[in-house]
Amino acid sequence: MINALKNALELDHKDPLAPVKDKFELPQNTVYLDGNSLGPMLTSIKAAVTDVVQQQWGSGLITSWNRHHWIDLPTTVGEKIAKLLGAAPGQVVCTDSVSVNLFKLLGCALKLNPKRNVVLTETSNFPTDVYIADGFRSFLSQQECQLQLCDSAQLLGSLNADIAVLLLTQVDFRSGKLHDIAKITAAAQHFGIIVIWDLAHSAGAVPLRLDAWNVDFAVGCGYKYLNGGPGAPAFIYAAKRHHGNIVQPLQGWMGHKAPFDFDLDYSPSPDVRQFLCGTPPIVSMHILNTALDVFQDISMEDIRAKAMALSGFFENLIATSETLGEMQLISPTDPTQRGNQLAYRHPNAYAICQALIAENVIADFRSPDLLRFGFSALFLSFTDIANAALTLHKLVKTKAYLEPRFSQRQRVT
Ligand SMILES: *Cc1c(COP(=O)(O)O)cnc(C)c1O
């Protein structure tokens, strides 16, 4: 701990991504270790919001659907995201939330495998993924759809030719454990299974090669590592080879091939726009569109390399600090086997998290006993990491987190 700040300064001097931090508007003296849950605001967003609200909406009114290309925004944003996913053009669209998009893709995937009825996922998956799959199943008969959950360790052994759809999240939201998309997709496709990947904690965080890995479908989040703002719309990736065979259950007019023909018969768009449903949230999508420009001149490999260095630096400071020995790391110790986050188990995790926030070190708590830290490469410095570790060290040493106010549960943790 003693040399933490000195070592951090040296690492900051050598960091090629260090200048990117200035593009973000972060409160003074705050270390934000929660960009994996809600990305912070880029300074460019304020002017973008003024523009979309005052000029585009205020002055342009409805003409902005054409004049400012609002109608193309889902695919404009989709193409920017595609570059981060290793996806050729025409396969990514920005729309709705991850939850809603999973419902759409479950419908598509099940129809692509009409002789089968099992949807397989993991017990450790993010709850919304399981809720959506369960809700989807509840509208169908047992013959049409069944939901099967397996333990992460049993995943490969659970694959067989009865399974229609495999639904997985690449980065475990608790431990950060990283799935090998290429390997699992190939293993599932060997049995004729269609795979849907949830990239909520992957997009903008780890390099992806969805085309090269022959991925069928994927979804991901706009408000986490893509910094699109609270409730930013999500995205869908659908491999081009499937576009001609899709039956998308949420057949809204924006997915129609000619919405303004107002034809009573649904005729889907032949391209990726068939995954749209209703009218896109233009203000929110415009913010995400602007936020994505930060990735323009930066490679995902550089982002990943820095994030691994940041999490490794933090992990090492915690591991070598005596007082922090009571925190048990549940994330893989090999940084290549985890996303850009670390999770520690501690019986007082909630109170420690609240006490950290009171000291302007923002992390999050995941029930029942996990303290989770996200390492976003774009706006965190090694000095930030050293300061966070020193604050944590002080709180744990003095047990200041035992003050009753830190144990009061809030609605959002
Ligand atoms: C954050 C997250 C979501 C969020 O879904 P929304 O419907 O967009 O709120 C879904 N899945 C995973 C794995 C997540 O981490």
The ligand as a MOL file (V3000), in Angstrom:
LIG
                    3D

  0  0  0     0  0            999 V3000
M  V30 BEGIN CTAB
M  V30 COUNTS 15 15 0 0 0
M  V30 BEGIN ATOM
M  V30 1 C -27.5410 -5.0280 -17.2520 0
M  V30 2 C -27.9520 -6.3320 -17.8210 0
M  V30 3 C -29.1600 -6.4590 -18.4850 0
M  V30 4 C -30.1030 -5.2880 -18.5500 0
M  V30 5 O -31.2470 -5.5180 -19.2680 0
M  V30 6 P -32.2450 -4.3290 -19.6100 0
M  V30 7 O -33.4830 -5.0100 -20.0060 0
M  V30 8 O -31.6200 -3.5720 -20.7610 0
M  V30 9 O -32.3880 -3.4700 -18.4080 0
M  V30 10 C -29.4680 -7.6750 -19.0650 0
M  V30 11 N -28.6130 -8.7270 -18.9810 0
M  V30 12 C -27.4320 -8.6220 -18.3390 0
M  V30 13 C -26.4960 -9.7780 -18.2950 0
M  V30 14 C -27.0720 -7.4230 -17.7260 0
M  V30 15 O -25.9210 -7.3360 -17.0750 0
M  V30 END ATOM
M  V30 BEGIN BOND
M  V30 1 1 1 2
M  V30 2 1 2 3
M  V30 3 2 2 14
M  V30 4 1 3 4
M  V30 5 2 3 10
M  V30 6 1 4 5
M  V30 7 1 5 6
M  V30 8 2 6 7
M  V30 9 1 6 8
M  V30 10 1 6 9
M  V30 11 1 10 11
M  V30 12 2 11 12
M  V30 13 1 12 13
M  V30 14 1 12 14
M  V30 15 1 14 15
M  V30 END BOND
M  V30 END CTAB
M  END
